[in-house]
Amino acid sequence: CLNVVDGLVGYPKDIEKRLRSELPFMATENIMMDAVKRGGNRQELHERIRVLSQEAGANVKDCGLSNNLIELIAADPAFSMLSREELTAHLEPARYIGRCPQQVEDFLAHDVQPVLERYAAALQGKETELKV
């Protein structure tokens, strides 16, 4: 295990770039619900998001372009009740993590720490570094 993780580095900017490329897809349900609250037809908006998501996905996967889903939604008349600022507000990562911080803390305390304690003798004198 130590050989696998020793020197492992997670690059925050790479992680953020990947996350931001997926956020528009994650935000579509919230965008649709905001539009419905302002009088939009849920079925029609769902269909527009499906079509626009496929277009944005093709741009990313087939053309190597950035995810332009928010731009596509902003330009679509079906979503005219939402401003560009309202659409981009849905791209805040913290809106989509739920209980993740607490779950990680619980996992570390209840699952990882007991294993580290059980194998403390075997790990003594061995050091590794993990950067995220």
C-alpha positions as CSV (number, residue, x, y, z in Angstrom):
1,C,0.0,0.0,0.0
2,L,2.8,2.4,0.9
3,N,4.4,1.8,-2.5
4,V,1.2,2.8,-4.2
5,V,0.5,6.0,-2.4
6,D,4.1,7.2,-1.7
7,G,4.6,10.5,-3.5
8,L,1.1,10.5,-4.9
9,V,0.1,14.1,-5.7
10,G,-3.3,15.5,-6.6
11,Y,-3.0,18.7,-8.5
12,P,-5.7,21.1,-7.2
13,K,-6.0,23.1,-10.5
14,D,-6.4,19.9,-12.5
15,I,-9.0,18.7,-10.1
16,E,-10.8,22.0,-10.3
17,K,-10.7,22.0,-14.1
18,R,-12.2,18.6,-14.3
19,L,-14.9,19.4,-11.7
20,R,-15.8,22.7,-13.5
21,S,-16.1,20.8,-16.8
22,E,-18.8,18.5,-15.2
23,L,-20.6,21.1,-13.1
24,P,-22.9,22.4,-15.9
25,F,-24.3,18.8,-16.3
26,M,-24.7,18.5,-12.5
27,A,-26.5,21.8,-12.3
28,T,-29.2,21.1,-14.9
29,E,-31.8,19.8,-12.4
30,N,-31.5,22.9,-10.3
31,I,-31.6,25.1,-13.4
32,M,-34.7,23.4,-14.6
33,M,-36.4,23.7,-11.2
34,D,-35.7,27.5,-11.1
35,A,-37.1,27.9,-14.6
36,V,-40.2,25.9,-13.6
37,K,-40.7,28.1,-10.6
38,R,-40.8,31.0,-13.0
39,G,-43.5,29.5,-15.2
40,G,-41.6,27.2,-17.5
41,N,-43.1,23.9,-18.6
42,R,-41.2,21.1,-16.9
43,Q,-41.5,18.6,-19.7
44,E,-40.4,21.1,-22.4
45,L,-37.5,22.4,-20.3
46,H,-36.4,18.8,-19.6
47,E,-36.4,18.1,-23.3
48,R,-34.4,21.2,-24.1
49,I,-31.9,20.4,-21.4
50,R,-31.5,16.9,-22.8
51,V,-30.9,18.2,-26.3
52,L,-28.5,20.9,-25.1
53,S,-26.6,18.5,-22.9
54,Q,-26.1,16.2,-25.8
55,E,-24.8,19.1,-27.9
56,A,-22.4,20.2,-25.1
57,G,-21.3,16.7,-24.5
58,A,-20.4,16.2,-28.1
59,N,-18.5,19.5,-28.1
60,V,-16.4,18.2,-25.1
61,K,-16.0,14.6,-26.2
62,D,-15.9,14.8,-30.0
63,C,-14.3,18.2,-30.5
64,G,-12.2,18.7,-27.4
65,L,-13.9,22.0,-26.6
66,S,-14.9,23.4,-23.2
67,N,-18.2,22.6,-21.8
68,N,-20.6,25.3,-23.1
69,L,-23.8,24.0,-21.7
70,I,-24.5,27.1,-19.7
71,E,-24.0,29.3,-22.8
72,L,-26.4,27.0,-24.7
73,I,-29.0,27.2,-22.0
74,A,-28.6,31.0,-21.7
75,A,-29.1,31.4,-25.5
76,D,-32.2,29.1,-25.6
77,P,-35.5,31.0,-25.6
78,A,-37.1,28.3,-23.4
79,F,-34.9,29.6,-20.5
80,S,-35.4,33.3,-21.1
81,M,-36.8,33.7,-17.6
82,L,-33.3,33.1,-16.1
83,S,-30.5,35.6,-16.4
84,R,-26.9,34.6,-17.2
85,E,-25.9,35.4,-13.6
86,E,-28.7,33.1,-12.2
87,L,-27.5,30.3,-14.5
88,T,-23.8,30.7,-13.5
89,A,-24.8,30.8,-9.8
90,H,-25.6,27.1,-10.1
91,L,-21.9,26.4,-10.9
92,E,-20.8,26.7,-7.3
93,P,-19.3,23.4,-6.4
94,A,-20.3,23.6,-2.7
95,R,-23.9,23.3,-3.7
96,Y,-23.4,19.7,-4.7
97,I,-21.3,18.1,-2.0
98,G,-24.1,17.4,0.5
99,R,-22.7,15.7,3.6
100,C,-19.4,14.8,2.0
101,P,-17.2,16.6,4.6
102,Q,-18.9,14.8,7.5
103,Q,-18.8,11.5,5.6
104,V,-15.1,11.8,5.0
105,E,-14.5,12.7,8.7
106,D,-16.6,9.7,9.8
107,F,-14.8,7.4,7.4
108,L,-11.4,8.5,8.6
109,A,-12.4,8.2,12.3
110,H,-14.3,4.9,12.1
111,D,-12.6,3.0,9.3
112,V,-9.1,4.3,8.6
113,Q,-7.9,5.1,12.1
114,P,-8.7,1.6,13.5
115,V,-6.6,0.1,10.7
116,L,-3.8,2.5,11.3
117,E,-3.8,1.6,14.9
118,R,-3.9,-2.1,14.3
119,Y,-0.9,-2.0,12.0
120,A,1.0,0.8,13.9
121,A,3.9,-1.6,14.6
122,A,4.3,-2.6,11.0
123,L,4.1,1.0,9.9
124,Q,6.6,2.3,12.5
125,G,9.6,4.0,10.8
126,K,7.9,4.0,7.4
127,E,6.9,7.3,6.0
128,T,4.9,8.2,3.0
129,E,3.5,11.4,1.7
130,L,0.2,12.1,0.0
131,K,-0.6,15.6,-1.4
132,V,-4.1,16.6,-2.4
